């Protein structure tokens, strides 16, 4: 089942969300650190990676189907390098972390992660049903 494209796509999304959650948690942890600048994995990084894969911009990542009934080939591994984010305003110590904004991003990331987990579970149950109730 691990080789299935949808499972791999969900797994890649979960890895990306986990890396984003880590970057955001580091921002919260450093909310009082002088001259600290917040970092984030922007949503566009995952979307751009998928788009480039689907459009075939990178030949090493072109999707290939050996049969029209197959799901597309393995998804890409997202780039997981957090980038500095321009702070809206700095504290007197030079810190750019806005706790309400970071907590909102953490909640969004958690919601997206739970959605991916639920999709994984639903797809797994679908496979079990197709296989006649056999467990994996």
N, C-alpha and C positions, 0 to 999 in steps of 0.2 A: 504494500500500500504506500510505502514511503516514496516510491518512484512516480506515483500518480501526480500529474501536473497541478491539479487543484490543491492537493495536500501540500505540495511544495510551495505553491503561491501563498497559501495561508501561513505556512511556516516562515516564509520570507517576510511576510507582513508582520508576524509576531516578533521576529528578530528585530525588525526596524522599529516597531513600537517599544520593545524592550530597551533598545539603545536610546530612543528619544526619552523614555521615562528616566533612564539613568542620567542623561544630560540635564533634564529638568530638576531632578532630585538634587544634583550637585549645585544647581543654581540656588535652590532653597537652602541647602546646607551652608552656602557661602553668602547668605543674605547680609551678614554683618561684616564680611571681609572687606577691608579697605581696597579700593581700586579694582574690585572684581567686576568683570563684565559677563553678563549672562550668555549662555550658549544654547543652541537648539538644533534639532534636525528638522528643517522645514518640510512641510508636506509635499512641496513640489519635487523634492529630491526622489521620493519613491515614485511619484507619478511620472516624472521625466524618465526615470529608468525604465519603467514599464512601457512608456510611449516609444522610447528609442528601440526597445526590443521588438515591439509590434510593427514599427515602421521599417525595421531591418537596417537602421543606421549603422549598427555595429555588426559586421558579418559573423563574428564569433557568437553572437547572441540571437541569430535569426531563428524564428520559430519554424519547426519542421513537423509535418504530419506524414506518417507513412500510410495512413488510411483515413478517408474522410470521416469515419465514425470516431476517430480518436480525439481526445482532448489535446490541446496544443502542448508542445514540448516543454521541458523544464523551465520554470521562471528564473529570472535573474536574482542574484543576491544583491540586496540594496547596499548602496554606499552608506556606511554607518559612522561617518566622521562628523561630529557636531561642529557647527560654525558659530562664530560670535554673532550676537544679535545687537543691533543698535538700540541702546536703552532710550526710553522715552524721556526720563529725567534721572539725574544722578543725585545721590544723597550727599550730604556734606563731606563724607569720607571718600567720595568718588565711586561708591558702589552703584551699579546700574540695575540691581535686581528689584523688581516690583513683585512682592509676595502675592497679592491678589491675582496678578496676571499669570504668574508661574503656577499657582494652585489651580487656576482655570485650565491651563494647558495640561496639567497633570490629570485633572478629571476627564478631559477630552481624550487623552491618551489611554486612560484606564477604560473608558467606555468603548473605544475602538478595539482595544485588546480583548475585552469581553465579547464583543461582536465576533471577532476572529475565532475565539475559542468556541463560541456557540456554532459558528459555521462549520468548524472542524468536526464537532460532535454530531451535527446534523448530517453532514456528508458521510461520516463514519457509520451512523445508523442506517443511512440509505444503502451503503455497501452491504451491511449485515442483512438487510431485508432482501436485497437482490441475491445474495448468496444463500438464502433460505434460513436466515436466523442464526447462522454460524457466527461464533465470536472470534475476534482476531487474536 
